[in-house]
């Protein structure tokens, strides 16, 4: 199975986890998903009043420079660890 197929399967599995992950893990999942699917963050950081958008942007921005393949593999590994 290719990495892209594993990534797509992990995305589907993320919607059926036994428990909802904590907020920090959710941010990590979001950032890895965005980096894996879109590459480096683009656009400007959301304003101070958009705290959720800002946290997501910051988490994604921390992965700047990480290859899409590396991010996809990390996402797959994290989902696998959450399924246990």
C-alpha positions in Angstrom: 0.0 0.0 0.0 1.4 3.4 -1.0 2.0 6.1 1.6 -0.8 8.2 0.1 -3.2 5.2 0.5 -2.1 4.7 4.1 -2.6 8.5 4.7 -6.1 8.4 3.2 -6.9 5.3 5.4 -5.6 7.1 8.5 -7.8 10.1 7.7 -10.8 7.9 7.5 -9.8 6.1 10.7 -9.4 9.4 12.5 -13.1 9.9 12.4 -13.7 6.6 14.2 -11.2 6.7 17.1 -12.3 5.0 20.4 -11.9 8.3 22.3 -11.6 12.0 21.3 -8.0 13.0 21.6 -7.0 16.0 23.8 -6.7 19.5 22.2 -2.9 19.4 21.8 -3.2 16.0 19.9 -6.0 17.4 17.8 -3.8 20.4 16.9 -0.9 18.0 16.0 -3.2 15.9 13.8 -4.5 19.0 12.1 -1.0 20.3 11.4 0.3 17.0 10.1 -2.8 16.6 7.9 -2.4 20.1 6.4 1.4 19.7 5.9 0.9 16.2 4.4 -1.9 17.3 2.1 -1.0 20.9 1.2 2.7 21.5 2.1 4.0 24.5 4.0 1.5 27.0 5.5 0.6 29.9 3.3 -1.1 33.2 4.0 -0.9 35.4 7.1 -1.5 34.4 10.7 -5.1 34.9 11.8 -5.8 37.9 13.9 -5.9 38.0 17.7 -9.6 37.6 17.9 -9.5 34.2 16.1 -7.8 32.2 18.7 -8.7 28.8 17.2 -7.5 29.8 13.8 -4.4 31.2 15.2 -3.6 28.0 17.2 -4.1 25.9 14.1 -2.0 28.2 11.9 0.8 28.2 14.6 0.7 24.4 14.8 0.9 24.1 11.0 3.6 26.7 10.8 5.8 24.8 13.2 6.0 22.0 10.6 7.3 24.4 7.9 10.1 22.7 5.9 8.8 19.1 6.8 8.3 17.1 3.6 4.8 16.1 2.7 5.8 12.4 2.8 7.3 12.8 6.3 4.2 14.6 7.5 1.9 11.9 6.0 4.0 9.1 7.7 3.8 11.0 11.1 0.1 11.4 10.7 -0.4 7.6 10.0 1.8 6.7 12.9 -0.1 9.1 15.3 -3.5 7.7 14.2 -2.2 4.1 14.7 -1.0 5.0 18.2 -4.5 6.5 19.1 -6.4 3.5 17.9 -4.8 1.3 20.5 
